[in-house]
Amino acid sequence: MTNTPPKTATTPTTTAAATAATTATPAAWEALVSAALLGTERRTPPVPLRAGQSAAAALLDAAAVSTVRRRAALRPALAGERPAVAPADPRPPLPDAARRRLSLLLADRGGAGGGSRRGTAPDLTELLPQWLAAAQEYGYRAPGALLPALLDAARARTDLRPAALALAGPRALWLARLNDDWKFALRGTGGGPAAVPDDAPEGVLRLWEEGLFAERVALLTALRRRDPAAGLELLGATWGTERAEDRLMFLDALREGLSAADEPFLEQALSDRSRNVRATAAELLSALPGSALAGRMAERARALVFLDPAAGPVITVEPPRECDAGMQRDGVALKAPSGRGQGAWWLGQLLEAAPLDGWREQFDGRGPAEIVALPVADDWRTELHDAWCRAAVRQRNADWARALLGAPAAPDRATEVAPAGSSRDLAKLLAVLPEDERAAWVAEFIAAHGLSDAFRMLGVCAVPWAEPLGRSVVDALDIARDAGSYPWSFSGVMGLAERCLDPAAADRLDMLTAVTDEPEGASPGSGGYWSEAFQRLVGTLRLRATMHAELTGSAAPPAAAGEPAPAAS
């Protein structure tokens, strides 16, 4: 803006300028403010100029008249309609200490700023999702005064939304209707614990026909948990009028209580006009081993994968030569992705949907481990095993998952478990196993092969990590430090350890916080970095213990080093 002296509100102005200012709308006032902030040399003010008048003077004249109008000459508008009362949330309130902790975590969610060296302080941005998950387990409701900050945090981080909306409960939807910044909550599915209205069936039908999308998904999910047949009937009543994207979400809700009773509805969905809906219906049907679709897929698969008597106990694979209309209706996508052969693409989809238990008869009574151990002709082994891995995940078949994973400590397991060119997802395969077995498998894998291939496996292990798994991770980190490895190469695993180790391990890890001598050839300064990383790990574990004690309402353990205790109310 130029340095033209400003005029007072009583300075005469042109009639046009005064008229423009006095009739300015709120949007025009915002335009005046924008021009003032940017400067008239960069933004032309939205006011007329008289002869010889500078843009800055005209802007100030218009602002002065508009200010007087806004203060004194503006007729009060009619009061808007008062919003409906916020719905009640019967869940218990947070204990005082936990409420103060949530306030601190929300205030510090922006982090400490840039810089690659994190120091020894716990990372509060990663403690917030942990705190939200723990609060959800206890069934608390969020304090009303913290709801805006909680919704702002969920708006900025999509990973926080399910837990944040669950804690906020029904009042999150109420607030989202009043503030467009939080409209994401209106189409979310994590808006608190789902419940069926007390005045069922009238209340159920009214909510289903008039509710927001998030409310309808929550209602269908809750109804499926209580009465799967009633949930299916409710969905079927309006299925033909729903939008494609809504049909997809509603169909996904049928995973709750999925049974053979859902098969007729899902068979009809195979003819849906939406490709995504058809694919989801086919996936759900293939998860029902006794479904007609699973039988059709099994028949197709048996014709393509078999033992060749002439070749001995060797699996022979013959990929399909075409994808007919029946295969496409059953969910087989016609066009292969770039880099995949059409035959291999169709074969993988057929095998993924075929019931795994049917292979025992196909391979002369052999069990999963024996079948997986058979040689496969013509380099089809990787393609075949990848498809079986996806089938084990879809059908939640622990026997096949166990066979495909094999022994974790085998010398070649680090490369053979996911050979070159493989698309299998070992983390998903591990998730099929029971929690204790999953943790034990990953612990043995780390002890035998180190941490380099274990990051995603660790991510699917139950939190807090079981003692054998936690010990394997810490031992591997300690070995990496003694070897002089770059500490930042293990920052991802260290971050997982901060979030997933049992807080009770903090005292045992104190010995690792000291600065050690750097071995020959080590990265310069690595000893200090490792010391800081272990100090941060111990401090974070102690802070997590404190947070859990606050949520139970019990006396909190001593605060972590460098962390002040929460102030009294």
Disulfide bonds with the S-S distance in Angstrom:
none
